[in-house]
């Protein structure tokens, strides 16, 4: 099934990195972050090819592929790829339900936290009972700083929407953290940590990954 999807869409729908299994939901993303591999790399450090060409797998195709794996062998199943998984929010929630139906697997979503603006609703409420951990890319301590760094199509609305999403997620998900890339100045990292803590999330500095 993986070979079929790779041949059909020109990319890997799932991939292993370390001990975990990753699900590559989409190419789409509302941001153009300065530090993103999409802007700075022709390939990926995580998989030979994560860029879909000529369409993306259906949720049923994702699920058929996942059923061919022994999901019990992975400590975590993570929704993360070249794009923002929240751009296919309903499909992702459906897949979480299918995965849950097969056992008590640990499910994590790596996201930019813009699901509320993408879906037009309080999407974080959907996480209850479906997801064990959410990692939210923050990277700035103010709306203006976020706009300069991440160039979201939502403009200055993006930053407060991330905080609203996170503040709801912490009430519905056991483990929620906000992250910032290590290349930021220390003062900005400290400010980001205060923002994360103000909405009840943990904070983590992730290493910058270049070409």
Residue pairs with C-beta under 8 A, 6 or more apart in sequence:
1 61
1 64
1 65
1 68
2 12
2 13
2 14
2 65
2 68
5 11
5 12
5 13
5 57
5 61
5 65
6 12
6 13
6 49
8 55
8 57
9 52
9 53
9 54
9 55
9 56
9 57
10 49
10 51
10 52
10 53
10 54
11 24
11 49
11 50
11 51
11 52
11 53
12 24
12 47
12 48
12 49
12 50
13 23
13 24
13 57
13 61
13 62
13 65
14 21
14 22
14 23
14 24
14 62
14 65
14 66
14 69
15 21
15 22
15 24
15 46
15 47
15 50
16 22
17 46
17 47
19 74
19 75
19 76
20 74
20 75
20 76
20 77
20 78
21 69
21 71
21 74
21 76
21 77
21 78
22 46
22 47
22 78
22 79
22 80
22 81
23 62
23 66
23 77
23 78
23 79
23 80
23 81
23 85
23 95
24 47
24 50
24 80
24 81
24 82
24 83
25 56
25 62
25 79
25 81
25 83
25 85
25 87
25 88
25 91
25 92
26 52
26 56
26 81
26 83
26 84
26 85
26 87
26 88
27 51
27 52
27 56
27 82
27 83
28 83
28 84
28 87
28 88
29 38
29 83
29 84
29 87
29 112
30 84
30 87
30 112
30 114
30 117
30 118
30 152
30 153
30 154
30 158
31 84
31 112
31 114
31 150
31 151
31 152
31 153
31 158
32 38
32 39
32 150
32 151
33 39
33 137
33 139
33 149
33 150
33 151
34 149
34 150
34 151
35 139
35 149
35 181
35 183
35 208
37 44
37 45
37 82
37 209
38 82
40 210
40 211
41 210
41 211
42 211
43 49
44 50
44 82
45 209
50 81
50 82
51 82
56 88
57 65
58 91
59 88
59 91
59 94
59 95
62 91
62 95
63 95
63 98
66 95
66 98
66 99
71 77
71 99
71 102
71 103
71 105
72 103
72 105
74 105
75 106
76 106
76 107
76 108
76 133
77 99
77 105
77 106
77 107
77 108
78 107
78 108
78 109
78 110
79 85
79 92
79 95
79 107
79 108
79 109
79 110
79 111
80 109
80 110
84 111
84 112
84 114
84 118
85 92
85 109
85 110
85 111
86 92
86 109
86 111
86 112
86 114
86 115
86 118
86 119
86 123
87 118
89 115
89 118
89 119
89 123
89 126
90 119
92 109
93 126
93 130
96 107
96 130
96 131
97 130
99 105
99 107
100 107
100 129
100 130
106 132
106 133
107 130
107 131
107 132
107 133
108 131
108 132
108 133
108 134
108 135
108 175
109 127
109 131
109 133
109 134
109 135
110 135
110 137
111 134
111 135
111 136
111 137
112 136
112 137
112 150
112 162
113 136
113 137
113 138
113 161
113 162
113 165
113 166
113 178
114 152
114 154
114 158
114 161
114 162
114 165
115 123
115 124
115 165
116 122
116 123
116 124
116 161
116 164
116 165
117 154
117 157
117 158
117 161
122 164
122 168
123 165
124 165
124 166
124 168
124 169
124 172
124 173
125 168
125 172
127 134
127 169
127 172
127 173
128 172
128 173
131 173
132 173
132 174
132 175
133 173
133 174
133 175
133 176
133 177
134 169
134 173
134 175
134 176
134 177
135 177
135 178
135 179
135 204
136 162
136 165
136 166
136 169
136 176
136 177
136 178
136 179
136 201
137 178
137 179
137 180
138 162
138 178
138 179
138 180
138 192
138 195
138 196
139 146
139 149
139 150
139 179
139 180
139 181
139 184
139 192
140 146
140 148
140 149
140 150
140 159
140 180
140 188
140 192
141 188
141 191
141 192
141 194
141 195
142 159
143 156
143 158
143 159
143 160
144 156
145 188
146 152
146 158
146 159
146 162
147 155
147 156
147 158
147 159
150 158
152 158
154 161
163 195
163 199
166 176
166 178
166 196
166 199
166 200
166 201
167 199
167 200
169 176
169 201
170 176
170 199
170 200
170 201
175 202
176 200
176 201
176 202
177 196
177 201
177 202
177 203
177 204
178 192
178 195
178 196
178 199
178 201
178 202
178 203
178 204
179 203
179 204
179 205
179 206
180 188
180 189
180 192
180 193
180 203
180 205
180 206
181 205
181 206
181 207
181 208
182 189
182 205
182 206
182 207
182 208
183 208
184 192
189 205
192 203
193 203
196 202
196 203
197 203
